[in-house]
Amino acid sequence: MAFTYIYKRRIGSWGLLARVTVDVQPVDEPPREGRRIDDSHIWWLPPQGIPAAEEKWMAFGLGLVAGQLETLRDGADALWVRVDDWDVPMLTDYQEEVAAAAVIECLRENCGIDGVDIGLTFDREGNRHQFTWDGASAEQGHACPHSSTSGCTPGGRLTD
C-alpha cells in the first residue's frame, strides 16, 4: 500500500519541506531492479531522476530502520519498499538529509515502526540545519555519521 507523507520542520525563520510517497509490500521475490539494504530482507527502489545525494540519504534512512521493517514481511521472503514520488517544493532551505528523515517519518506514521530519534537544530554560523540520528550526527555531504563518503550500514559499520 502506498502512503504519502509531508515532512515539515521549522526553526525560527528557517524551514525544511518535502513530500514523499512510499509503497511497502511483502514479496516472495524482490524485483530485479531492487536494491538491498545491507544484509537485510529489505529491498528498495528510489524514484526515477532523484539526485545521487538524496538517493544515498534515503538508503541511509532505510538502513537505520531496516531491523524494524523486517517485522512487516509477514512471512514473505522480502519487504519491497518503493519510493514512488519525491518532491521538494521549496528549495531555498533544502538539505539532502531531509530524504532520510522524510522516509523514516513516513514509515513511522504509516507502518507502525518506532523509527529513530531524529534531532534537528539550526547552526546559524554554518547556515545549515544539523541532524542527529539516534544521537549520532552526520556531516554535510556524507550519508553516514562516521564521516565516510561510502555510506553506513544499519549497525553503524562503514561500507565500501
Phi and psi in radians as a Rosetta constraint file:
Dihedral C 1 N 2 CA 2 C 2 CIRCULARHARMONIC -1.643 0.35
Dihedral N 2 CA 2 C 2 N 3 CIRCULARHARMONIC 2.476 0.35
Dihedral C 2 N 3 CA 3 C 3 CIRCULARHARMONIC -2.283 0.35
Dihedral N 3 CA 3 C 3 N 4 CIRCULARHARMONIC 2.465 0.35
Dihedral C 3 N 4 CA 4 C 4 CIRCULARHARMONIC -1.963 0.35
Dihedral N 4 CA 4 C 4 N 5 CIRCULARHARMONIC 2.371 0.35
Dihedral C 4 N 5 CA 5 C 5 CIRCULARHARMONIC -2.311 0.35
Dihedral N 5 CA 5 C 5 N 6 CIRCULARHARMONIC 2.403 0.35
Dihedral C 5 N 6 CA 6 C 6 CIRCULARHARMONIC -1.867 0.35
Dihedral N 6 CA 6 C 6 N 7 CIRCULARHARMONIC 2.040 0.35
Dihedral C 6 N 7 CA 7 C 7 CIRCULARHARMONIC -1.592 0.35
Dihedral N 7 CA 7 C 7 N 8 CIRCULARHARMONIC 2.083 0.35
Dihedral C 7 N 8 CA 8 C 8 CIRCULARHARMONIC -2.367 0.35
Dihedral N 8 CA 8 C 8 N 9 CIRCULARHARMONIC 2.191 0.35
Dihedral C 8 N 9 CA 9 C 9 CIRCULARHARMONIC -2.432 0.35
Dihedral N 9 CA 9 C 9 N 10 CIRCULARHARMONIC 2.431 0.35
Dihedral C 9 N 10 CA 10 C 10 CIRCULARHARMONIC -2.359 0.35
Dihedral N 10 CA 10 C 10 N 11 CIRCULARHARMONIC 2.304 0.35
Dihedral C 10 N 11 CA 11 C 11 CIRCULARHARMONIC -2.242 0.35
Dihedral N 11 CA 11 C 11 N 12 CIRCULARHARMONIC 1.915 0.35
Dihedral C 11 N 12 CA 12 C 12 CIRCULARHARMONIC 1.063 0.35
Dihedral N 12 CA 12 C 12 N 13 CIRCULARHARMONIC -2.240 0.35
Dihedral C 12 N 13 CA 13 C 13 CIRCULARHARMONIC -1.627 0.35
Dihedral N 13 CA 13 C 13 N 14 CIRCULARHARMONIC 0.084 0.35
Dihedral C 13 N 14 CA 14 C 14 CIRCULARHARMONIC -1.789 0.35
Dihedral N 14 CA 14 C 14 N 15 CIRCULARHARMONIC 2.469 0.35
Dihedral C 14 N 15 CA 15 C 15 CIRCULARHARMONIC -2.586 0.35
Dihedral N 15 CA 15 C 15 N 16 CIRCULARHARMONIC 2.858 0.35
Dihedral C 15 N 16 CA 16 C 16 CIRCULARHARMONIC -2.243 0.35
Dihedral N 16 CA 16 C 16 N 17 CIRCULARHARMONIC 2.411 0.35
Dihedral C 16 N 17 CA 17 C 17 CIRCULARHARMONIC -2.562 0.35
Dihedral N 17 CA 17 C 17 N 18 CIRCULARHARMONIC 2.312 0.35
Dihedral C 17 N 18 CA 18 C 18 CIRCULARHARMONIC -2.737 0.35
Dihedral N 18 CA 18 C 18 N 19 CIRCULARHARMONIC 2.698 0.35
Dihedral C 18 N 19 CA 19 C 19 CIRCULARHARMONIC -2.168 0.35
Dihedral N 19 CA 19 C 19 N 20 CIRCULARHARMONIC 2.284 0.35
Dihedral C 19 N 20 CA 20 C 20 CIRCULARHARMONIC -2.251 0.35
Dihedral N 20 CA 20 C 20 N 21 CIRCULARHARMONIC 2.471 0.35
Dihedral C 20 N 21 CA 21 C 21 CIRCULARHARMONIC -2.087 0.35
Dihedral N 21 CA 21 C 21 N 22 CIRCULARHARMONIC 2.155 0.35
Dihedral C 21 N 22 CA 22 C 22 CIRCULARHARMONIC -2.162 0.35
Dihedral N 22 CA 22 C 22 N 23 CIRCULARHARMONIC 2.327 0.35
Dihedral C 22 N 23 CA 23 C 23 CIRCULARHARMONIC -1.943 0.35
Dihedral N 23 CA 23 C 23 N 24 CIRCULARHARMONIC 2.213 0.35
Dihedral C 23 N 24 CA 24 C 24 CIRCULARHARMONIC -2.129 0.35
Dihedral N 24 CA 24 C 24 N 25 CIRCULARHARMONIC 2.156 0.35
Dihedral C 24 N 25 CA 25 C 25 CIRCULARHARMONIC -2.480 0.35
Dihedral N 25 CA 25 C 25 N 26 CIRCULARHARMONIC 2.302 0.35
Dihedral C 25 N 26 CA 26 C 26 CIRCULARHARMONIC -1.238 0.35
Dihedral N 26 CA 26 C 26 N 27 CIRCULARHARMONIC 2.386 0.35
Dihedral C 26 N 27 CA 27 C 27 CIRCULARHARMONIC -2.391 0.35
Dihedral N 27 CA 27 C 27 N 28 CIRCULARHARMONIC 2.641 0.35
Dihedral C 27 N 28 CA 28 C 28 CIRCULARHARMONIC -1.368 0.35
Dihedral N 28 CA 28 C 28 N 29 CIRCULARHARMONIC -0.489 0.35
Dihedral C 28 N 29 CA 29 C 29 CIRCULARHARMONIC -2.501 0.35
Dihedral N 29 CA 29 C 29 N 30 CIRCULARHARMONIC 2.176 0.35
Dihedral C 29 N 30 CA 30 C 30 CIRCULARHARMONIC -1.186 0.35
Dihedral N 30 CA 30 C 30 N 31 CIRCULARHARMONIC 2.530 0.35
Dihedral C 30 N 31 CA 31 C 31 CIRCULARHARMONIC -1.041 0.35
Dihedral N 31 CA 31 C 31 N 32 CIRCULARHARMONIC 2.642 0.35
Dihedral C 31 N 32 CA 32 C 32 CIRCULARHARMONIC -1.008 0.35
Dihedral N 32 CA 32 C 32 N 33 CIRCULARHARMONIC -0.599 0.35
Dihedral C 32 N 33 CA 33 C 33 CIRCULARHARMONIC -1.363 0.35
Dihedral N 33 CA 33 C 33 N 34 CIRCULARHARMONIC -0.059 0.35
Dihedral C 33 N 34 CA 34 C 34 CIRCULARHARMONIC -1.177 0.35
Dihedral N 34 CA 34 C 34 N 35 CIRCULARHARMONIC 2.685 0.35
Dihedral C 34 N 35 CA 35 C 35 CIRCULARHARMONIC -2.076 0.35
Dihedral N 35 CA 35 C 35 N 36 CIRCULARHARMONIC 2.213 0.35
Dihedral C 35 N 36 CA 36 C 36 CIRCULARHARMONIC -1.413 0.35
Dihedral N 36 CA 36 C 36 N 37 CIRCULARHARMONIC 2.448 0.35
Dihedral C 36 N 37 CA 37 C 37 CIRCULARHARMONIC -1.596 0.35
Dihedral N 37 CA 37 C 37 N 38 CIRCULARHARMONIC 1.876 0.35
Dihedral C 37 N 38 CA 38 C 38 CIRCULARHARMONIC 0.895 0.35
Dihedral N 38 CA 38 C 38 N 39 CIRCULARHARMONIC -2.347 0.35
Dihedral C 38 N 39 CA 39 C 39 CIRCULARHARMONIC -1.771 0.35
Dihedral N 39 CA 39 C 39 N 40 CIRCULARHARMONIC 0.343 0.35
Dihedral C 39 N 40 CA 40 C 40 CIRCULARHARMONIC -1.412 0.35
Dihedral N 40 CA 40 C 40 N 41 CIRCULARHARMONIC -3.127 0.35
Dihedral C 40 N 41 CA 41 C 41 CIRCULARHARMONIC -1.702 0.35
Dihedral N 41 CA 41 C 41 N 42 CIRCULARHARMONIC 0.346 0.35
Dihedral C 41 N 42 CA 42 C 42 CIRCULARHARMONIC -1.768 0.35
Dihedral N 42 CA 42 C 42 N 43 CIRCULARHARMONIC 2.174 0.35
Dihedral C 42 N 43 CA 43 C 43 CIRCULARHARMONIC -2.106 0.35
Dihedral N 43 CA 43 C 43 N 44 CIRCULARHARMONIC 2.535 0.35
Dihedral C 43 N 44 CA 44 C 44 CIRCULARHARMONIC -2.511 0.35
Dihedral N 44 CA 44 C 44 N 45 CIRCULARHARMONIC 2.900 0.35
Dihedral C 44 N 45 CA 45 C 45 CIRCULARHARMONIC -2.477 0.35
Dihedral N 45 CA 45 C 45 N 46 CIRCULARHARMONIC 2.162 0.35
Dihedral C 45 N 46 CA 46 C 46 CIRCULARHARMONIC -1.346 0.35
Dihedral N 46 CA 46 C 46 N 47 CIRCULARHARMONIC 2.858 0.35
Dihedral C 46 N 47 CA 47 C 47 CIRCULARHARMONIC -1.203 0.35
Dihedral N 47 CA 47 C 47 N 48 CIRCULARHARMONIC 2.668 0.35
Dihedral C 47 N 48 CA 48 C 48 CIRCULARHARMONIC -1.122 0.35
Dihedral N 48 CA 48 C 48 N 49 CIRCULARHARMONIC 2.478 0.35
Dihedral C 48 N 49 CA 49 C 49 CIRCULARHARMONIC 1.385 0.35
Dihedral N 49 CA 49 C 49 N 50 CIRCULARHARMONIC 0.115 0.35
Dihedral C 49 N 50 CA 50 C 50 CIRCULARHARMONIC -1.290 0.35
Dihedral N 50 CA 50 C 50 N 51 CIRCULARHARMONIC 2.438 0.35
Dihedral C 50 N 51 CA 51 C 51 CIRCULARHARMONIC -1.068 0.35
Dihedral N 51 CA 51 C 51 N 52 CIRCULARHARMONIC 2.594 0.35
Dihedral C 51 N 52 CA 52 C 52 CIRCULARHARMONIC -0.997 0.35
Dihedral N 52 CA 52 C 52 N 53 CIRCULARHARMONIC -0.689 0.35
Dihedral C 52 N 53 CA 53 C 53 CIRCULARHARMONIC -1.117 0.35
Dihedral N 53 CA 53 C 53 N 54 CIRCULARHARMONIC -0.710 0.35
Dihedral C 53 N 54 CA 54 C 54 CIRCULARHARMONIC -1.206 0.35
Dihedral N 54 CA 54 C 54 N 55 CIRCULARHARMONIC -0.633 0.35
Dihedral C 54 N 55 CA 55 C 55 CIRCULARHARMONIC -1.085 0.35
Dihedral N 55 CA 55 C 55 N 56 CIRCULARHARMONIC -0.742 0.35
Dihedral C 55 N 56 CA 56 C 56 CIRCULARHARMONIC -1.085 0.35
Dihedral N 56 CA 56 C 56 N 57 CIRCULARHARMONIC -0.734 0.35
Dihedral C 56 N 57 CA 57 C 57 CIRCULARHARMONIC -1.176 0.35
Dihedral N 57 CA 57 C 57 N 58 CIRCULARHARMONIC -0.658 0.35
Dihedral C 57 N 58 CA 58 C 58 CIRCULARHARMONIC -1.081 0.35
Dihedral N 58 CA 58 C 58 N 59 CIRCULARHARMONIC -0.790 0.35
Dihedral C 58 N 59 CA 59 C 59 CIRCULARHARMONIC -1.082 0.35
Dihedral N 59 CA 59 C 59 N 60 CIRCULARHARMONIC -0.696 0.35
Dihedral C 59 N 60 CA 60 C 60 CIRCULARHARMONIC -1.039 0.35
Dihedral N 60 CA 60 C 60 N 61 CIRCULARHARMONIC -0.829 0.35
Dihedral C 60 N 61 CA 61 C 61 CIRCULARHARMONIC -1.058 0.35
Dihedral N 61 CA 61 C 61 N 62 CIRCULARHARMONIC -0.768 0.35
Dihedral C 61 N 62 CA 62 C 62 CIRCULARHARMONIC -1.124 0.35
Dihedral N 62 CA 62 C 62 N 63 CIRCULARHARMONIC -0.631 0.35
Dihedral C 62 N 63 CA 63 C 63 CIRCULARHARMONIC -1.101 0.35
Dihedral N 63 CA 63 C 63 N 64 CIRCULARHARMONIC -0.622 0.35
Dihedral C 63 N 64 CA 64 C 64 CIRCULARHARMONIC -1.155 0.35
Dihedral N 64 CA 64 C 64 N 65 CIRCULARHARMONIC -0.488 0.35
Dihedral C 64 N 65 CA 65 C 65 CIRCULARHARMONIC -1.992 0.35
Dihedral N 65 CA 65 C 65 N 66 CIRCULARHARMONIC 0.178 0.35
Dihedral C 65 N 66 CA 66 C 66 CIRCULARHARMONIC -0.973 0.35
Dihedral N 66 CA 66 C 66 N 67 CIRCULARHARMONIC -0.758 0.35
Dihedral C 66 N 67 CA 67 C 67 CIRCULARHARMONIC -1.055 0.35
Dihedral N 67 CA 67 C 67 N 68 CIRCULARHARMONIC -0.667 0.35
Dihedral C 67 N 68 CA 68 C 68 CIRCULARHARMONIC -1.244 0.35
Dihedral N 68 CA 68 C 68 N 69 CIRCULARHARMONIC -0.602 0.35
Dihedral C 68 N 69 CA 69 C 69 CIRCULARHARMONIC -1.214 0.35
Dihedral N 69 CA 69 C 69 N 70 CIRCULARHARMONIC -0.457 0.35
Dihedral C 69 N 70 CA 70 C 70 CIRCULARHARMONIC -0.923 0.35
Dihedral N 70 CA 70 C 70 N 71 CIRCULARHARMONIC -0.622 0.35
Dihedral C 70 N 71 CA 71 C 71 CIRCULARHARMONIC -1.172 0.35
Dihedral N 71 CA 71 C 71 N 72 CIRCULARHARMONIC -0.296 0.35
Dihedral C 71 N 72 CA 72 C 72 CIRCULARHARMONIC -1.469 0.35
Dihedral N 72 CA 72 C 72 N 73 CIRCULARHARMONIC -0.057 0.35
Dihedral C 72 N 73 CA 73 C 73 CIRCULARHARMONIC -1.172 0.35
Dihedral N 73 CA 73 C 73 N 74 CIRCULARHARMONIC -0.451 0.35
Dihedral C 73 N 74 CA 74 C 74 CIRCULARHARMONIC 0.871 0.35
Dihedral N 74 CA 74 C 74 N 75 CIRCULARHARMONIC 0.793 0.35
Dihedral C 74 N 75 CA 75 C 75 CIRCULARHARMONIC 1.502 0.35
Dihedral N 75 CA 75 C 75 N 76 CIRCULARHARMONIC -0.170 0.35
Dihedral C 75 N 76 CA 76 C 76 CIRCULARHARMONIC -1.277 0.35
Dihedral N 76 CA 76 C 76 N 77 CIRCULARHARMONIC 2.818 0.35
Dihedral C 76 N 77 CA 77 C 77 CIRCULARHARMONIC -1.242 0.35
Dihedral N 77 CA 77 C 77 N 78 CIRCULARHARMONIC -0.441 0.35
Dihedral C 77 N 78 CA 78 C 78 CIRCULARHARMONIC -2.633 0.35
Dihedral N 78 CA 78 C 78 N 79 CIRCULARHARMONIC 2.852 0.35
Dihedral C 78 N 79 CA 79 C 79 CIRCULARHARMONIC -2.024 0.35
Dihedral N 79 CA 79 C 79 N 80 CIRCULARHARMONIC 2.205 0.35
Dihedral C 79 N 80 CA 80 C 80 CIRCULARHARMONIC -1.766 0.35
Dihedral N 80 CA 80 C 80 N 81 CIRCULARHARMONIC 2.064 0.35
Dihedral C 80 N 81 CA 81 C 81 CIRCULARHARMONIC -2.014 0.35
Dihedral N 81 CA 81 C 81 N 82 CIRCULARHARMONIC 1.904 0.35
Dihedral C 81 N 82 CA 82 C 82 CIRCULARHARMONIC -1.926 0.35
Dihedral N 82 CA 82 C 82 N 83 CIRCULARHARMONIC 2.144 0.35
Dihedral C 82 N 83 CA 83 C 83 CIRCULARHARMONIC -1.534 0.35
Dihedral N 83 CA 83 C 83 N 84 CIRCULARHARMONIC 1.814 0.35
Dihedral C 83 N 84 CA 84 C 84 CIRCULARHARMONIC -1.369 0.35
Dihedral N 84 CA 84 C 84 N 85 CIRCULARHARMONIC -0.580 0.35
Dihedral C 84 N 85 CA 85 C 85 CIRCULARHARMONIC -2.576 0.35
Dihedral N 85 CA 85 C 85 N 86 CIRCULARHARMONIC 2.537 0.35
Dihedral C 85 N 86 CA 86 C 86 CIRCULARHARMONIC -2.519 0.35
Dihedral N 86 CA 86 C 86 N 87 CIRCULARHARMONIC 2.141 0.35
Dihedral C 86 N 87 CA 87 C 87 CIRCULARHARMONIC -2.432 0.35
Dihedral N 87 CA 87 C 87 N 88 CIRCULARHARMONIC 2.325 0.35
Dihedral C 87 N 88 CA 88 C 88 CIRCULARHARMONIC -2.092 0.35
Dihedral N 88 CA 88 C 88 N 89 CIRCULARHARMONIC 1.643 0.35
Dihedral C 88 N 89 CA 89 C 89 CIRCULARHARMONIC -1.240 0.35
Dihedral N 89 CA 89 C 89 N 90 CIRCULARHARMONIC -0.365 0.35
Dihedral C 89 N 90 CA 90 C 90 CIRCULARHARMONIC -2.253 0.35
Dihedral N 90 CA 90 C 90 N 91 CIRCULARHARMONIC 1.779 0.35
Dihedral C 90 N 91 CA 91 C 91 CIRCULARHARMONIC -1.396 0.35
Dihedral N 91 CA 91 C 91 N 92 CIRCULARHARMONIC -0.180 0.35
Dihedral C 91 N 92 CA 92 C 92 CIRCULARHARMONIC -1.030 0.35
Dihedral N 92 CA 92 C 92 N 93 CIRCULARHARMONIC -0.741 0.35
Dihedral C 92 N 93 CA 93 C 93 CIRCULARHARMONIC -1.895 0.35
Dihedral N 93 CA 93 C 93 N 94 CIRCULARHARMONIC 0.191 0.35
Dihedral C 93 N 94 CA 94 C 94 CIRCULARHARMONIC -1.243 0.35
Dihedral N 94 CA 94 C 94 N 95 CIRCULARHARMONIC 2.499 0.35
Dihedral C 94 N 95 CA 95 C 95 CIRCULARHARMONIC -2.352 0.35
Dihedral N 95 CA 95 C 95 N 96 CIRCULARHARMONIC 2.527 0.35
Dihedral C 95 N 96 CA 96 C 96 CIRCULARHARMONIC -1.041 0.35
Dihedral N 96 CA 96 C 96 N 97 CIRCULARHARMONIC -0.482 0.35
Dihedral C 96 N 97 CA 97 C 97 CIRCULARHARMONIC -1.010 0.35
Dihedral N 97 CA 97 C 97 N 98 CIRCULARHARMONIC -0.399 0.35
Dihedral C 97 N 98 CA 98 C 98 CIRCULARHARMONIC -1.034 0.35
Dihedral N 98 CA 98 C 98 N 99 CIRCULARHARMONIC -0.529 0.35
Dihedral C 98 N 99 CA 99 C 99 CIRCULARHARMONIC -1.031 0.35
Dihedral N 99 CA 99 C 99 N 100 CIRCULARHARMONIC -0.740 0.35
Dihedral C 99 N 100 CA 100 C 100 CIRCULARHARMONIC -1.189 0.35
Dihedral N 100 CA 100 C 100 N 101 CIRCULARHARMONIC -0.821 0.35
Dihedral C 100 N 101 CA 101 C 101 CIRCULARHARMONIC -1.093 0.35
Dihedral N 101 CA 101 C 101 N 102 CIRCULARHARMONIC -0.741 0.35
Dihedral C 101 N 102 CA 102 C 102 CIRCULARHARMONIC -1.143 0.35
Dihedral N 102 CA 102 C 102 N 103 CIRCULARHARMONIC -0.739 0.35
Dihedral C 102 N 103 CA 103 C 103 CIRCULARHARMONIC -1.129 0.35
Dihedral N 103 CA 103 C 103 N 104 CIRCULARHARMONIC -0.795 0.35
Dihedral C 103 N 104 CA 104 C 104 CIRCULARHARMONIC -1.059 0.35
Dihedral N 104 CA 104 C 104 N 105 CIRCULARHARMONIC -0.827 0.35
Dihedral C 104 N 105 CA 105 C 105 CIRCULARHARMONIC -1.140 0.35
Dihedral N 105 CA 105 C 105 N 106 CIRCULARHARMONIC -0.642 0.35
Dihedral C 105 N 106 CA 106 C 106 CIRCULARHARMONIC -1.083 0.35
Dihedral N 106 CA 106 C 106 N 107 CIRCULARHARMONIC -0.802 0.35
Dihedral C 106 N 107 CA 107 C 107 CIRCULARHARMONIC -1.173 0.35
Dihedral N 107 CA 107 C 107 N 108 CIRCULARHARMONIC -0.653 0.35
Dihedral C 107 N 108 CA 108 C 108 CIRCULARHARMONIC -1.097 0.35
Dihedral N 108 CA 108 C 108 N 109 CIRCULARHARMONIC -0.826 0.35
Dihedral C 108 N 109 CA 109 C 109 CIRCULARHARMONIC -1.231 0.35
Dihedral N 109 CA 109 C 109 N 110 CIRCULARHARMONIC -0.610 0.35
Dihedral C 109 N 110 CA 110 C 110 CIRCULARHARMONIC -1.858 0.35
Dihedral N 110 CA 110 C 110 N 111 CIRCULARHARMONIC -0.285 0.35
Dihedral C 110 N 111 CA 111 C 111 CIRCULARHARMONIC -2.039 0.35
Dihedral N 111 CA 111 C 111 N 112 CIRCULARHARMONIC -0.044 0.35
Dihedral C 111 N 112 CA 112 C 112 CIRCULARHARMONIC 1.372 0.35
Dihedral N 112 CA 112 C 112 N 113 CIRCULARHARMONIC 0.280 0.35
Dihedral C 112 N 113 CA 113 C 113 CIRCULARHARMONIC -1.468 0.35
Dihedral N 113 CA 113 C 113 N 114 CIRCULARHARMONIC 2.827 0.35
Dihedral C 113 N 114 CA 114 C 114 CIRCULARHARMONIC -1.350 0.35
Dihedral N 114 CA 114 C 114 N 115 CIRCULARHARMONIC -0.452 0.35
Dihedral C 114 N 115 CA 115 C 115 CIRCULARHARMONIC 1.259 0.35
Dihedral N 115 CA 115 C 115 N 116 CIRCULARHARMONIC -2.691 0.35
Dihedral C 115 N 116 CA 116 C 116 CIRCULARHARMONIC -2.341 0.35
Dihedral N 116 CA 116 C 116 N 117 CIRCULARHARMONIC 2.816 0.35
Dihedral C 116 N 117 CA 117 C 117 CIRCULARHARMONIC -1.332 0.35
Dihedral N 117 CA 117 C 117 N 118 CIRCULARHARMONIC 1.999 0.35
Dihedral C 117 N 118 CA 118 C 118 CIRCULARHARMONIC -1.855 0.35
Dihedral N 118 CA 118 C 118 N 119 CIRCULARHARMONIC 1.884 0.35
Dihedral C 118 N 119 CA 119 C 119 CIRCULARHARMONIC -1.563 0.35
Dihedral N 119 CA 119 C 119 N 120 CIRCULARHARMONIC 2.570 0.35
Dihedral C 119 N 120 CA 120 C 120 CIRCULARHARMONIC -2.490 0.35
Dihedral N 120 CA 120 C 120 N 121 CIRCULARHARMONIC 2.202 0.35
Dihedral C 120 N 121 CA 121 C 121 CIRCULARHARMONIC -2.333 0.35
Dihedral N 121 CA 121 C 121 N 122 CIRCULARHARMONIC 2.975 0.35
Dihedral C 121 N 122 CA 122 C 122 CIRCULARHARMONIC -2.091 0.35
Dihedral N 122 CA 122 C 122 N 123 CIRCULARHARMONIC 2.188 0.35
Dihedral C 122 N 123 CA 123 C 123 CIRCULARHARMONIC -1.631 0.35
Dihedral N 123 CA 123 C 123 N 124 CIRCULARHARMONIC 1.742 0.35
Dihedral C 123 N 124 CA 124 C 124 CIRCULARHARMONIC -1.075 0.35
Dihedral N 124 CA 124 C 124 N 125 CIRCULARHARMONIC -0.705 0.35
Dihedral C 124 N 125 CA 125 C 125 CIRCULARHARMONIC -1.114 0.35
Dihedral N 125 CA 125 C 125 N 126 CIRCULARHARMONIC -0.750 0.35
Dihedral C 125 N 126 CA 126 C 126 CIRCULARHARMONIC -1.495 0.35
Dihedral N 126 CA 126 C 126 N 127 CIRCULARHARMONIC -0.150 0.35
Dihedral C 126 N 127 CA 127 C 127 CIRCULARHARMONIC 0.955 0.35
Dihedral N 127 CA 127 C 127 N 128 CIRCULARHARMONIC 0.770 0.35
Dihedral C 127 N 128 CA 128 C 128 CIRCULARHARMONIC -2.517 0.35
Dihedral N 128 CA 128 C 128 N 129 CIRCULARHARMONIC 2.641 0.35
Dihedral C 128 N 129 CA 129 C 129 CIRCULARHARMONIC -1.329 0.35
Dihedral N 129 CA 129 C 129 N 130 CIRCULARHARMONIC 2.530 0.35
Dihedral C 129 N 130 CA 130 C 130 CIRCULARHARMONIC -2.011 0.35
Dihedral N 130 CA 130 C 130 N 131 CIRCULARHARMONIC 2.131 0.35
Dihedral C 130 N 131 CA 131 C 131 CIRCULARHARMONIC -1.763 0.35
Dihedral N 131 CA 131 C 131 N 132 CIRCULARHARMONIC 2.588 0.35
Dihedral C 131 N 132 CA 132 C 132 CIRCULARHARMONIC -2.223 0.35
Dihedral N 132 CA 132 C 132 N 133 CIRCULARHARMONIC 2.569 0.35
Dihedral C 132 N 133 CA 133 C 133 CIRCULARHARMONIC -2.116 0.35
Dihedral N 133 CA 133 C 133 N 134 CIRCULARHARMONIC 1.778 0.35
Dihedral C 133 N 134 CA 134 C 134 CIRCULARHARMONIC 0.921 0.35
Dihedral N 134 CA 134 C 134 N 135 CIRCULARHARMONIC 0.704 0.35
Dihedral C 134 N 135 CA 135 C 135 CIRCULARHARMONIC 1.604 0.35
Dihedral N 135 CA 135 C 135 N 136 CIRCULARHARMONIC -0.248 0.35
Dihedral C 135 N 136 CA 136 C 136 CIRCULARHARMONIC -1.659 0.35
Dihedral N 136 CA 136 C 136 N 137 CIRCULARHARMONIC 2.369 0.35
Dihedral C 136 N 137 CA 137 C 137 CIRCULARHARMONIC -1.602 0.35
Dihedral N 137 CA 137 C 137 N 138 CIRCULARHARMONIC 2.722 0.35
Dihedral C 137 N 138 CA 138 C 138 CIRCULARHARMONIC -2.082 0.35
Dihedral N 138 CA 138 C 138 N 139 CIRCULARHARMONIC 2.371 0.35
Dihedral C 138 N 139 CA 139 C 139 CIRCULARHARMONIC -1.416 0.35
Dihedral N 139 CA 139 C 139 N 140 CIRCULARHARMONIC 2.671 0.35
Dihedral C 139 N 140 CA 140 C 140 CIRCULARHARMONIC -0.945 0.35
Dihedral N 140 CA 140 C 140 N 141 CIRCULARHARMONIC 2.251 0.35
Dihedral C 140 N 141 CA 141 C 141 CIRCULARHARMONIC 1.500 0.35
Dihedral N 141 CA 141 C 141 N 142 CIRCULARHARMONIC -0.035 0.35
Dihedral C 141 N 142 CA 142 C 142 CIRCULARHARMONIC -2.176 0.35
Dihedral N 142 CA 142 C 142 N 143 CIRCULARHARMONIC 2.108 0.35
Dihedral C 142 N 143 CA 143 C 143 CIRCULARHARMONIC -1.446 0.35
Dihedral N 143 CA 143 C 143 N 144 CIRCULARHARMONIC 0.859 0.35
Dihedral C 143 N 144 CA 144 C 144 CIRCULARHARMONIC -2.867 0.35
Dihedral N 144 CA 144 C 144 N 145 CIRCULARHARMONIC 2.336 0.35
Dihedral C 144 N 145 CA 145 C 145 CIRCULARHARMONIC -1.235 0.35
Dihedral N 145 CA 145 C 145 N 146 CIRCULARHARMONIC 0.031 0.35
Dihedral C 145 N 146 CA 146 C 146 CIRCULARHARMONIC -1.809 0.35
Dihedral N 146 CA 146 C 146 N 147 CIRCULARHARMONIC 0.297 0.35
Dihedral C 146 N 147 CA 147 C 147 CIRCULARHARMONIC 1.101 0.35
Dihedral N 147 CA 147 C 147 N 148 CIRCULARHARMONIC 0.534 0.35
Dihedral C 147 N 148 CA 148 C 148 CIRCULARHARMONIC -1.813 0.35
Dihedral N 148 CA 148 C 148 N 149 CIRCULARHARMONIC 2.418 0.35
Dihedral C 148 N 149 CA 149 C 149 CIRCULARHARMONIC -1.414 0.35
Dihedral N 149 CA 149 C 149 N 150 CIRCULARHARMONIC -0.148 0.35
Dihedral C 149 N 150 CA 150 C 150 CIRCULARHARMONIC -1.580 0.35
Dihedral N 150 CA 150 C 150 N 151 CIRCULARHARMONIC -0.188 0.35
Dihedral C 150 N 151 CA 151 C 151 CIRCULARHARMONIC 1.844 0.35
Dihedral N 151 CA 151 C 151 N 152 CIRCULARHARMONIC -3.018 0.35
Dihedral C 151 N 152 CA 152 C 152 CIRCULARHARMONIC -2.585 0.35
Dihedral N 152 CA 152 C 152 N 153 CIRCULARHARMONIC 2.573 0.35
Dihedral C 152 N 153 CA 153 C 153 CIRCULARHARMONIC -1.595 0.35
Dihedral N 153 CA 153 C 153 N 154 CIRCULARHARMONIC 2.889 0.35
Dihedral C 153 N 154 CA 154 C 154 CIRCULARHARMONIC -0.962 0.35
Dihedral N 154 CA 154 C 154 N 155 CIRCULARHARMONIC -0.555 0.35
Dihedral C 154 N 155 CA 155 C 155 CIRCULARHARMONIC -1.443 0.35
Dihedral N 155 CA 155 C 155 N 156 CIRCULARHARMONIC 0.013 0.35
Dihedral C 155 N 156 CA 156 C 156 CIRCULARHARMONIC 1.570 0.35
Dihedral N 156 CA 156 C 156 N 157 CIRCULARHARMONIC 0.102 0.35
Dihedral C 156 N 157 CA 157 C 157 CIRCULARHARMONIC -1.380 0.35
Dihedral N 157 CA 157 C 157 N 158 CIRCULARHARMONIC 2.496 0.35
Dihedral C 157 N 158 CA 158 C 158 CIRCULARHARMONIC -1.309 0.35
Dihedral N 158 CA 158 C 158 N 159 CIRCULARHARMONIC 2.531 0.35
Dihedral C 158 N 159 CA 159 C 159 CIRCULARHARMONIC -2.066 0.35
Dihedral N 159 CA 159 C 159 N 160 CIRCULARHARMONIC 2.833 0.35
